[in-house]
């Protein structure tokens, strides 16, 4: 599946060939990379799990902390800028990718990570998503997908499934849900992966693989929101909710080829990997050509 005529698509490699190994870190080492340990998230929310996976990925890659920049939009996961002890920017709703793209162009040596929720990414920020992917700019988009708007009171989002209930679809949602990974792939993302809060170790490796990839990386973290999504749909019990993730997640290697994500099951792992010229690399070459033309 591709929507770009210029994309050079490669066959997706085995997970082990593109995913760095993750060495489990003690809690004390994780805390050294946090500004605060008191949670702002609801009881049972999996955002803390995904945040720890991100920190573990950064540690596994041994990145220069002064070169790590994390951008976040508005929403539950946007609170991450309160926790992680890196350079952080809490941007306006839906615009995190725009801010992050500007920072990457200004300093291509930055390791830019963009944290968004499903609504932040695919609703008001959808236009920024497709063009950041199309440009293949070297940023890692990490999307916490809990299938609902949590911070603003449980409204349906672009990933709320048909039939799901929310505060704005009390008798069942009639709108089809986006498959965010398929959307990113079709828009030109050169690394696309999906993990779950349930399988923490795999999620950390997928995030590390995205950061390590030179190009636009899209990592969907299937999060749980027992307070708003769960109590209106599956379950309000966090442990049971995580267990359901285990049942719904199917390894990408065994998922039917060409079969899109469904409500009951979805593929996890590296879903797409390609190589194409990165945006800031292309800009540098263009500048050199312009300078040579001016001298000539």
C-alpha positions in Angstrom: 0.0 0.0 0.0 1.4 3.4 -1.0 0.0 6.8 -1.9 3.3 8.4 -3.0 4.7 8.0 -6.5 8.3 8.8 -5.4 8.5 6.3 -2.5 11.1 3.5 -2.7 9.5 0.7 -0.7 11.5 -2.1 0.7 10.3 -5.4 2.0 9.7 -5.1 5.7 12.7 -6.8 7.5 12.5 -9.1 10.4 11.9 -7.2 13.7 15.3 -8.3 15.1 17.2 -6.7 12.2 15.8 -3.1 12.8 15.0 -3.1 16.5 17.8 -2.3 19.1 18.1 -4.5 22.1 16.7 -3.1 25.3 18.5 -3.6 28.6 16.1 -3.4 31.5 16.9 -0.4 33.7 16.3 -0.1 37.4 13.7 2.3 38.6 16.4 4.5 40.1 17.9 5.0 36.7 14.6 5.8 35.1 13.8 8.3 37.9 17.0 10.1 37.1 15.5 11.1 33.8 12.2 12.4 35.3 11.5 15.8 36.7 8.7 14.5 38.9 7.4 11.1 40.0 4.0 12.1 41.2 1.5 11.2 38.6 -0.9 13.6 37.0 -2.7 10.8 35.1 -5.9 9.0 36.2 -5.6 5.8 38.2 -5.1 2.8 35.8 -4.0 5.0 32.9 -1.3 3.4 30.8 0.4 6.7 29.9 3.0 6.1 32.6 3.9 2.7 31.0 4.4 4.3 27.6 6.4 7.1 29.1 8.8 4.7 30.8 9.1 2.7 27.5 10.2 6.0 25.8 12.8 6.7 28.5 14.1 3.2 28.2 14.4 3.5 24.5 16.4 6.8 24.8 18.7 5.1 27.4 19.2 2.0 25.2 20.4 4.2 22.3 22.8 6.1 24.6 21.7 9.4 23.1 23.2 12.7 24.1 20.6 14.0 26.5 21.3 17.6 25.5 20.3 16.7 21.9 17.0 15.1 22.8 14.0 17.3 22.3 10.4 16.2 23.1 7.4 18.0 21.7 3.9 17.4 22.9 0.5 18.7 22.0 -2.6 19.2 24.2 -4.2 16.2 25.7 -3.6 13.6 28.4 -0.3 12.5 26.9 0.8 16.1 26.6 1.5 16.0 30.3 4.7 14.1 29.5 6.5 17.4 29.3 6.0 17.7 33.0 7.8 14.4 33.6 10.7 13.8 31.3 13.9 15.7 32.1 14.9 16.6 28.5 14.4 19.7 26.4 10.6 19.8 26.1 8.0 22.0 24.4 4.3 21.9 25.3 2.7 23.2 22.1 -0.8 24.1 21.0 -3.4 21.4 20.2 -2.6 19.5 17.0 0.5 21.6 16.2 3.3 19.5 17.9 4.5 18.2 14.5 4.7 21.6 13.1 6.8 22.9 16.0 9.0 19.8 15.9 9.6 20.1 12.2 10.8 23.6 12.6 13.2 22.6 15.3 14.6 19.7 13.2 15.2 22.0 10.2 16.9 24.6 12.5 19.1 21.9 14.1 19.3 18.6 12.1 21.5 17.1 14.9 18.5 17.0 17.3 16.8 13.8 18.2 13.3 15.0 17.9 10.4 13.0 19.4 6.8 14.1 19.1 4.3 12.8 21.6 0.6 13.1 20.6 -2.8 11.6 21.4 -5.0 10.0 18.8 -7.2 13.1 18.7 -4.3 15.5 18.8 -2.6 13.6 15.9 -5.4 12.6 13.6 -8.1 15.3 14.1 -6.9 18.9 14.4 -3.3 17.7 13.7 -4.1 15.4 10.8 -2.9 17.8 8.2 0.5 18.1 9.9 0.8 14.3 10.2 0.3 13.6 6.5 2.8 16.3 5.4 5.5 15.5 8.0 5.2 11.9 6.8 5.3 12.9 3.1 8.4 15.0 3.6 10.1 12.1 5.5 11.6 14.5 8.0 13.6 12.8 10.7 11.3 13.0 13.7 9.7 10.2 15.7 6.0 10.5 16.2 4.8 8.6 19.2 1.1 8.4 19.4 -0.7 7.3 22.6 -3.9 5.9 21.1 -6.6 5.3 23.8 -9.5 5.6 21.2 -11.1 8.6 22.9 -10.6 12.2 24.1 -9.7 11.8 27.7 -8.6 15.2 29.0 -11.7 17.0 27.8 -14.3 14.5 29.1 -14.6 11.3 27.0 -15.7 12.6 23.6 -15.3 10.3 20.6 -12.1 10.7 18.6 -11.0 9.8 15.1 -10.0 6.3 16.4 -13.3 5.6 18.3 -14.7 2.5 16.6 -18.2 2.2 15.0 -20.6 1.3 17.8 -18.4 2.6 20.6 -20.0 4.8 23.2 -18.6 8.1 24.3 -20.0 11.3 25.8 -20.7 12.5 22.3 -21.9 9.2 21.0 -24.0 7.8 23.8 -25.9 5.4 21.6 -23.0 4.2 19.5 -20.5 6.0 17.2 -21.5 5.9 13.5 -18.2 7.2 12.1 -15.5 4.8 11.0 -12.2 4.9 12.8 -8.8 5.7 11.3 -6.2 3.0 11.2 -3.4 5.4 12.2 -0.6 3.2 11.0 -2.1 2.7 7.6 -2.7 6.5 7.4 1.0 7.2 8.2 2.2 4.6 5.8 0.1 5.8 2.9 1.3 9.4 3.7 4.9 8.4 3.3 6.2 7.4 6.7 9.3 5.3 6.2 9.1 3.5 9.6 5.7 2.4 10.9 5.2 0.3 14.1 2.5 -0.5 16.6 2.9 -1.8 20.2 0.8 -2.1 23.3 1.0 -1.0 26.9 0.6 -4.7 27.7 3.8 -5.8 26.0 6.1 -3.1 27.5 9.3 -4.6 26.3 8.3 -4.8 22.7 7.0 -1.3 22.8 10.3 0.1 24.1 12.1 -1.7 21.3 9.7 -0.3 18.7 10.2 3.2 20.0 14.0 2.8 20.0 13.7 1.5 16.4 11.8 4.6 15.4 14.3 7.0 17.0 17.1 5.1 15.4 15.6 5.3 11.9 16.7 8.1 9.7 13.4 9.4 8.3 9.9 9.9 9.5 9.0 7.3 12.1 5.5 6.6 13.3 5.0 4.5 16.4 1.4 3.9 17.7 1.3 2.9 21.3 -2.1 1.2 22.1 -2.9 2.8 25.4 -5.8 2.2 27.8 -8.2 4.7 29.3 -10.3 2.8 31.8 -11.9 6.0 33.2 -13.5 7.3 30.0 -13.2 4.7 27.2 -13.2 1.6 29.4 -16.2 2.3 31.6 -18.3 3.2 28.5 -17.1 0.2 26.4 -14.8 -2.7 27.3 -14.1 -2.5 31.0 -13.2 0.0 33.8 -10.8 -2.5 35.3 -7.2 -1.6 34.3 -5.8 -5.1 34.7 -8.6 -6.6 32.7 -8.2 -3.9 30.0 -4.5 -4.7 29.6 -5.3 -8.4 29.4 -7.7 -7.7 26.5 -4.8 -5.9 24.8 -2.9 -9.2 25.0 -5.8 -11.0 23.4 -6.3 -8.4 20.6 -2.7 -7.9 19.6 -1.5 -10.2 16.8 2.2 -10.3 15.7 2.5 -8.6 12.3 4.4 -11.6 10.9 1.2 -13.8 11.4 -1.4 -11.2 10.6 -3.1 -11.6 7.2 -1.3 -9.7 4.5 -3.4 -6.8 3.2 -5.8 -7.0 6.1 -6.4 -3.7 7.9 -6.7 -3.3 11.6 -10.0 -4.4 13.1 -11.6 -3.6 16.4 -11.1 -7.1 17.8 -7.6 -7.7 16.5 -4.7 -5.6 15.2 -1.1 -6.3 14.1 1.7 -5.3 16.3 5.4 -5.0 15.6 7.2 -3.3 12.7 4.5 -2.9 10.0 6.5 -1.0 7.4 10.1 -0.1 6.7 11.4 1.8 3.7 14.4 4.0 2.7 14.1 7.4 1.1 16.0 10.6 1.2 15.4 12.4 4.5 14.1 16.0 4.3 16.9 17.9 6.0 19.5 15.9 4.0 17.6 17.0 0.8 17.5 20.6 1.9 21.3 20.6 2.5 22.0 19.3 -1.0 19.6 21.9 -2.4 21.4 24.7 -0.5 24.7 23.5 -1.9 23.4 23.6 -5.4 22.1 27.1 -4.9 25.4 28.3 -3.6 27.3 26.7 -6.4 24.9 28.3 -8.9 25.4 31.7 -7.3 29.2 31.4 -7.5 29.0 30.3 -11.1 
